[in-house]
Amino acid sequence: MTDISRIRQIAFDYIDRLILTSDPLRPRWNTENFIFRKEPRWNYMDSCIIRALLMFSDDHSEYTDYALRFVNSYVSPDGTIPTVERSDYNLDSICGGRNLLYLYEKTNDERYLIAAKQLHEQLVHQPRLTCGSFWHKAIYPNQIWLDGAYMALPFLVAYGKKTGDKSSTDDALNQLKNIRTLMRDDKTGLYYHGYCEPRNMCWSDSKTGLSPNIWLRANGWLCVGLADIFEMTENIECKGMLSNLLEAMCSFMTSDNMLMQLPVLKDLGGNYPETSGTLLFSYSAMKAGRLGAVSDEIADAGRRALNTVSERYIVYDGDIPVLRNICLMGGLGGSEGRDGSVEYYLSERVVENDAKGIAPFLMAVSELI
């Protein structure tokens, strides 16, 4: 049985004791910044935390106040985002756009709308594959990564609804169709991490252009993107894609309701239950259930996954919860020559209390309660 009161308490402990006490320019959840000594800049990890925080803000005005303080540390009074360089064409930078639209609705402060327009302007000029899908980044030309289905497409839909531009929604839905056509594995119903149109990357198959393995968190990002877009559009094809993916993910869950870093290879030595991807599934399954897109059985699988993570993978260090088994990073190509192999995915660092786990946990709890 799901222990709602305990899970709820963990969520508010995270918010009150770790998030609200963090310096916006040195947030305690951004593990990458600490490990790699990065300068503070607008990024998707922080944006995910702020979005998750705002899911609880209707009854807690202090959460909105913190979100404003955090975002104002990166968005200038004139609405510019100095650390976003449009020429990078980085879809990860778009992730925080929905936070900006939300804060504009709350405050009527034009800076947030101007900043959202800046991000949308990047998408207007974003390079595309011949099928019409966005490049993931300028440094990853002619490539689709599943991550982008969450980083950019829900904002594209939300911005289009805000401005009355129906073509933005059509564009996003078409890009989802491309992902299904190009990246879905018909045997498992899951999706490969990346697709390279010219098939010239170290990781891309010479015939399909696909990366060689199915990575959990990439499928998790796709799940969440589909769930959020379905909520905004009620599009029947989006609903079908979401329900099929959630059903496929359920079939690869372990006996204790977790998903593995490499979900198809459950019994492989060195593979491990990965919490961030499991929590992205949990949020999506419960949300899809609430929206009537999936059966109660699938929604319940999401609840069970959240319960298992809370019971087995969260401990306390003093008064602060600590979420374990988070894969820090996962990518393809680049200067590191990441080849998408089994060995690569199992070699990436596993960390605790990183935003990529904490944010999905809070998102899932918001659906649970």
C-alpha positions in Angstrom: 0.0 0.0 0.0 1.3 3.5 -0.9 2.2 5.5 2.2 0.9 8.8 1.0 1.5 10.7 4.3 5.2 9.6 4.5 5.8 10.3 0.8 4.2 13.8 1.2 6.4 14.5 4.2 9.6 13.6 2.2 8.5 16.0 -0.5 8.0 18.9 1.8 11.2 18.1 3.6 13.0 18.4 0.2 11.3 21.7 -0.5 11.6 23.3 2.9 15.1 22.0 3.9 17.0 21.7 0.6 15.3 23.8 -2.1 14.2 26.9 -0.2 17.5 27.1 1.6 19.6 27.0 -1.6 21.4 30.0 -3.0 20.0 30.5 -6.5 23.5 30.9 -7.9 24.8 27.8 -6.1 21.8 25.4 -5.7 22.5 22.4 -3.7 20.7 20.1 -6.1 22.9 20.9 -9.2 25.5 18.2 -8.8 27.0 18.9 -12.2 27.9 22.4 -11.2 29.8 21.1 -8.1 31.6 18.2 -9.8 32.7 20.1 -12.9 33.0 23.5 -11.3 30.6 25.1 -13.7 29.7 28.8 -13.5 26.0 29.4 -12.8 23.9 29.7 -15.9 20.4 29.1 -17.1 20.0 25.3 -17.4 17.4 22.5 -17.5 18.2 20.9 -14.2 17.4 24.1 -12.2 14.4 24.7 -14.5 13.0 21.2 -13.6 13.4 21.9 -9.9 11.5 25.2 -10.2 8.8 23.7 -12.3 8.3 20.9 -9.7 8.3 23.5 -6.9 5.6 25.5 -8.7 3.4 22.4 -8.8 3.0 22.9 -5.0 2.7 26.6 -5.0 -1.1 27.1 -5.1 -1.3 26.6 -1.4 2.2 27.9 -0.6 2.9 31.5 -1.8 6.4 31.3 -0.4 7.2 28.7 -3.1 6.3 31.2 -5.8 8.4 33.8 -4.0 11.4 31.5 -4.1 10.8 30.7 -7.8 10.7 34.4 -8.6 13.9 35.0 -6.7 15.6 32.1 -8.4 14.5 33.0 -11.9 15.4 36.7 -11.3 18.9 35.6 -10.6 19.2 34.5 -14.3 16.7 36.8 -16.1 17.6 40.5 -16.2 15.0 43.2 -15.5 14.7 43.8 -19.3 13.8 40.2 -19.9 17.1 39.0 -21.4 18.7 35.8 -20.3 22.4 36.7 -20.5 23.7 33.1 -20.2 21.7 31.7 -23.1 23.4 32.0 -26.4 21.0 31.5 -29.2 23.6 30.3 -31.6 24.2 27.2 -29.4 20.7 26.1 -30.4 20.6 24.0 -27.2 17.1 22.5 -26.7 17.9 22.1 -23.0 17.8 25.9 -22.6 14.2 25.9 -23.6 13.0 23.7 -20.7 12.5 26.7 -18.3 10.2 28.5 -20.8 7.0 27.2 -19.2 8.2 28.5 -15.8 8.5 31.9 -17.4 5.0 31.7 -18.8 3.6 30.7 -15.4 5.4 33.5 -13.6 4.1 36.0 -16.1 0.5 34.8 -15.5 1.1 35.1 -11.8 2.7 38.6 -11.8 2.0 40.3 -15.1 5.7 41.3 -15.0 6.7 41.7 -18.7 10.2 40.5 -18.1 9.0 36.9 -18.0 7.0 37.2 -21.2 10.0 38.8 -22.9 12.3 36.1 -21.7 9.9 33.4 -23.0 9.8 35.2 -26.4 13.6 35.0 -26.4 13.5 31.2 -26.0 10.7 30.9 -28.6 12.8 33.0 -31.0 15.6 30.4 -30.7 13.1 27.7 -31.8 12.0 29.8 -34.7 15.6 29.7 -36.0 16.5 26.2 -34.6 18.1 24.1 -37.3 16.0 21.1 -38.4 16.4 17.6 -39.9 14.8 17.1 -43.3 11.8 15.5 -41.5 11.2 18.8 -39.7 12.5 17.9 -36.2 14.8 20.1 -34.3 18.5 19.4 -34.0 19.2 18.7 -30.3 22.0 21.2 -30.2 24.3 23.0 -32.7 27.1 20.7 -31.5 24.9 17.7 -32.3 23.8 18.5 -35.9 21.1 16.5 -37.7 20.4 14.5 -34.5 17.2 13.9 -32.5 17.6 13.0 -28.8 14.6 11.8 -26.9 15.3 14.4 -24.2 14.2 17.1 -26.5 10.6 15.8 -26.4 10.5 17.2 -22.9 13.0 20.0 -23.1 11.4 21.9 -26.0 8.1 20.5 -27.3 5.8 21.2 -24.3 7.0 24.8 -24.2 6.4 25.1 -28.0 2.8 24.0 -27.3 2.3 26.2 -24.3 3.7 29.3 -26.1 1.5 28.6 -29.1 -1.6 28.4 -26.8 -0.5 31.6 -25.1 -0.1 33.5 -28.4 -2.9 31.8 -30.3 -0.5 30.3 -32.8 -2.0 26.8 -33.6 1.0 26.1 -35.9 3.2 25.7 -32.9 1.1 22.8 -31.6 1.0 21.2 -35.0 4.8 21.5 -35.2 5.2 19.8 -31.8 2.8 17.0 -32.6 4.5 16.4 -36.0 7.9 16.1 -34.2 6.4 13.6 -31.9 5.2 11.6 -34.9 8.8 11.7 -36.3 10.1 10.3 -33.0 7.6 7.4 -33.2 8.4 6.7 -36.8 12.2 6.9 -36.5 13.1 5.9 -33.0 10.6 3.3 -31.7 11.7 -0.3 -31.3 8.8 -2.4 -32.5 9.9 -5.4 -30.4 9.9 -3.7 -27.1 7.7 -0.6 -27.6 10.5 1.5 -26.1 12.6 4.1 -27.9 16.3 4.4 -28.7 18.1 7.3 -27.2 19.3 9.0 -30.4 18.8 9.2 -34.1 21.4 10.6 -36.6 20.0 11.5 -40.0 23.3 11.3 -41.9 24.3 8.1 -40.0 27.8 9.4 -39.5 28.2 9.3 -35.7 30.3 6.8 -33.8 27.1 5.6 -32.2 24.7 5.6 -35.1 23.7 2.4 -37.0 24.6 2.7 -40.7 21.1 1.6 -41.8 18.8 3.0 -39.2 20.7 5.9 -37.8 19.8 4.8 -34.3 21.9 4.6 -31.2 22.5 1.0 -30.1 20.7 0.9 -26.8 17.5 1.9 -25.0 18.3 4.1 -22.0 15.7 4.5 -19.2 15.9 8.3 -18.5 15.5 9.1 -22.2 12.3 7.1 -22.3 11.3 8.9 -19.1 11.7 12.3 -20.6 9.7 11.2 -23.6 6.9 10.0 -21.3 6.7 13.3 -19.4 6.7 15.3 -22.6 3.9 13.2 -24.0 1.9 13.5 -20.7 2.3 17.2 -20.5 1.5 17.8 -24.2 -1.6 15.5 -24.0 -2.9 17.5 -21.1 -2.6 20.7 -23.2 -3.9 19.3 -26.5 -6.0 16.2 -25.8 -4.6 15.0 -29.1 -5.6 11.4 -29.8 -2.3 10.4 -31.5 -0.4 11.8 -28.5 -2.6 9.8 -26.2 -2.0 6.6 -28.1 1.8 7.2 -28.1 1.8 7.9 -24.4 -0.4 4.9 -23.4 1.6 2.5 -25.6 4.9 3.7 -24.1 3.7 3.5 -20.5 2.4 0.0 -21.2 5.7 -1.0 -22.7 7.6 0.4 -19.7 5.4 -1.5 -17.3 6.4 -4.8 -19.0 10.0 -4.2 -18.1 9.5 -3.3 -14.4 11.2 -5.4 -11.8 9.3 -7.5 -9.2 9.7 -4.6 -6.8 8.3 -2.0 -9.2 11.6 -0.4 -10.4 13.0 0.2 -13.9 16.6 -0.5 -14.7 19.2 1.9 -16.2 19.1 -0.3 -19.3 15.4 -1.5 -19.0 15.5 -4.2 -21.7 18.5 -5.9 -20.1 17.1 -6.4 -16.6 19.3 -9.4 -15.8 22.6 -8.0 -17.1 25.4 -7.9 -14.5 26.2 -4.3 -13.5 22.8 -3.0 -14.5 21.0 -1.3 -11.6 17.6 0.2 -10.6 17.7 3.8 -11.7 15.6 6.2 -9.7 15.3 9.3 -12.0 13.9 7.4 -14.9 11.6 5.3 -12.7 10.2 8.5 -11.2 9.7 10.1 -14.6 7.6 7.0 -15.5 5.8 7.3 -12.1 4.7 10.9 -12.8 3.7 10.2 -16.3 1.7 7.0 -15.4 -0.2 8.8 -12.6 -0.9 11.8 -14.7 -2.0 9.8 -17.7 -4.4 7.9 -15.4 -5.8 11.2 -14.0 -6.3 12.4 -17.6 -8.0 9.2 -18.7 -5.3 8.2 -21.1 -4.4 4.9 -19.5 -5.9 2.2 -17.4 -6.1 2.2 -13.6 -3.6 -0.6 -13.7 -0.9 1.5 -15.3 -1.6 4.4 -13.1 -1.3 2.1 -10.1 2.1 0.9 -11.4 3.2 4.6 -11.2 2.1 4.8 -7.6 3.9 1.6 -6.7 7.1 2.8 -8.3 7.0 6.0 -6.3 6.3 4.0 -3.1 9.3 1.7 -3.8 11.7 4.6 -4.5 10.5 6.3 -1.3 10.9 3.2 0.8 14.1 1.8 -0.6 16.1 4.6 -2.2 15.5 7.6 0.0 17.3 7.9 3.4 17.8 10.9 5.7 21.1 12.7 6.3 20.1 14.6 9.4 16.8 16.3 8.5 17.4 16.3 4.7 16.2 13.4 2.5 18.8 11.8 0.2 17.7 10.1 -3.0 20.1 7.5 -4.3 20.7 5.6 -7.6 20.6 8.7 -9.9 22.6 8.4 -13.2 24.3 11.8 -13.3 24.6 12.1 -17.1 23.9 10.3 -20.3 24.8 11.4 -23.8 26.0 10.5 -27.3 29.1 11.4 -29.2 30.8 14.7 -28.3 34.4 15.1 -27.3 34.1 12.1 -25.0 33.2 9.8 -27.9 30.2 8.4 -26.1 29.2 5.4 -28.2 25.9 4.5 -26.7 27.1 1.0 -25.7 26.0 -1.0 -22.7 29.4 -0.4 -21.2 29.0 3.3 -21.7 25.7 3.6 -19.9 26.9 1.5 -17.0 30.1 3.5 -16.7 28.4 6.9 -16.1 28.6 8.2 -12.5 25.8 7.3 -10.1 25.0 10.1 -7.6 22.7 11.2 -4.8 20.3 14.2 -4.5 20.8 15.5 -8.0 18.1 17.6 -9.6 17.4 15.0 -12.3 16.1 12.7 -9.5 14.7 15.2 -7.0 12.5 17.1 -9.6 10.8 13.9 -10.9 10.2 12.8 -7.3 8.4 16.1 -6.5 6.5 15.9 -9.8 5.4 12.4 -9.0 4.3 13.4 -5.5 2.3 16.3 -6.9 0.3 13.8 -8.9 0.0 11.4 -6.0 -1.5 14.0 -3.7 
